[in-house]
Amino acid sequence: MTQHIDFELDREYVELNQLLKLSGLCDSGGQGKLIVASGAVYVDGVQELRKTCKIHAGQTVQWDDLRIHVIAAG
């Protein structure tokens, strides 16, 4: 079963490894980088290997059975 998280973005973008950290999926940006480097993270359905890829409001990030919808704050 896929779990959904809505992440409110309060700036122009967030780096992918930081999004994983800020969403509570890992304890640090370093761990986030390792997760991305493993090839298990997809952005809008496409595998993403760039650890600091800029994620903007409207994008969806998936890791295993977890889907993060990035939405604009406010």
Buried (B, 14 or more C-beta within 10 A) or exposed (E): EEEEBEBEBEEEBBBBBBBBBBBEBBEEBEBBBBBBEEEEBBBEEEEBEEBBBEBEBEBBBBBEEBBBBBEEEE
